[in-house]
Amino acid sequence: RGENLARQALEWKPNDAVAALLKMDLADALFEQPEKQQESWKIYSDLVQADPSSAIAARANYNLAFASLQTQQYDNALRWTDRFLQTYPEDP
């Protein structure tokens, strides 16, 4: 349900800030579906790349690290965690 709502809302072509939030919601919903986790990782990664200084990029980076741990991809978890700590040292 969350996936469909996010996809529909993105079709409305919202402004960049709203689109980023919707993409985060979409990635979160996709991650909960094992067969769609790769798509979620792509969206998180795109959010990190699009505007690395944004709060949404920090959350996407964090989610990539956490998702890597959940899926036992420890090398990726370490890479994303290191990136998070270096890029967002002040992030709570």
C-alpha positions as CSV (number, residue, x, y, z in Angstrom):
1,R,0.0,0.0,0.0
2,G,2.8,2.5,0.9
3,E,4.6,1.7,-2.3
4,N,1.5,2.4,-4.4
5,L,0.7,5.7,-2.6
6,A,4.3,6.9,-3.0
7,R,4.4,6.0,-6.7
8,Q,1.1,7.7,-7.3
9,A,2.1,10.9,-5.5
10,L,5.4,11.0,-7.5
11,E,3.4,11.0,-10.7
12,W,2.0,14.4,-9.7
13,K,5.5,15.8,-10.2
14,P,5.8,17.5,-6.8
15,N,8.6,20.0,-6.1
16,D,12.1,18.7,-5.4
17,A,11.7,18.7,-1.6
18,V,8.4,16.8,-1.6
19,A,9.7,14.4,-4.3
20,A,12.7,13.6,-2.1
21,L,10.5,12.7,0.9
22,L,8.2,10.6,-1.3
23,K,11.2,8.8,-2.8
24,M,12.3,8.1,0.8
25,D,8.9,6.7,1.6
26,L,9.0,4.6,-1.5
27,A,12.4,3.2,-0.7
28,D,11.3,2.4,2.8
29,A,8.2,0.6,1.5
30,L,10.2,-1.3,-1.1
31,F,12.8,-2.4,1.4
32,E,10.1,-4.2,3.4
33,Q,9.5,-6.5,0.3
34,P,12.5,-8.8,-0.1
35,E,12.1,-9.1,-3.8
36,K,12.2,-5.3,-4.2
37,Q,15.1,-4.5,-1.9
38,Q,17.5,-3.8,-4.7
39,E,15.2,-1.1,-6.1
40,S,15.0,0.4,-2.6
41,W,18.8,0.5,-2.4
42,K,19.0,2.3,-5.7
43,I,16.5,5.0,-4.6
44,Y,18.4,5.5,-1.3
45,S,21.7,5.8,-3.2
46,D,20.2,8.2,-5.7
47,L,19.0,10.4,-2.8
48,V,22.4,10.4,-1.3
49,Q,24.0,11.4,-4.6
50,A,21.4,14.0,-5.6
51,D,22.0,16.4,-2.8
52,P,24.6,15.1,-0.3
53,S,24.3,18.0,2.0
54,S,20.5,17.6,2.6
55,A,18.9,16.1,5.6
56,I,17.2,13.5,3.4
57,A,20.5,12.4,2.1
58,A,21.8,11.8,5.6
59,R,18.7,9.7,6.3
60,A,19.1,7.8,3.1
61,N,22.8,7.1,3.9
62,Y,21.8,5.9,7.4
63,N,19.1,3.7,5.9
64,L,21.6,2.2,3.5
65,A,24.0,1.3,6.4
66,F,21.2,-0.1,8.5
67,A,19.7,-2.1,5.5
68,S,23.1,-3.5,4.8
69,L,23.3,-4.8,8.4
70,Q,19.8,-6.3,8.2
71,T,20.7,-8.2,5.0
72,Q,24.1,-9.3,6.4
73,Q,26.0,-7.3,3.8
74,Y,28.7,-6.3,6.3
75,D,31.1,-4.8,3.8
76,N,28.4,-2.4,2.5
77,A,27.3,-1.7,6.1
78,L,30.8,-0.6,7.0
79,R,31.2,1.5,3.8
80,W,27.9,3.3,4.3
81,T,28.5,3.7,8.1
82,D,32.0,5.2,7.4
83,R,30.5,7.5,4.8
84,F,27.8,8.6,7.2
85,L,30.2,9.4,10.0
86,Q,32.5,11.3,7.7
87,T,29.8,13.2,5.8
88,Y,27.3,13.9,8.6
89,P,29.4,14.1,11.9
90,E,26.9,16.5,13.5
91,D,23.8,14.4,12.6
92,P,22.1,13.0,15.6
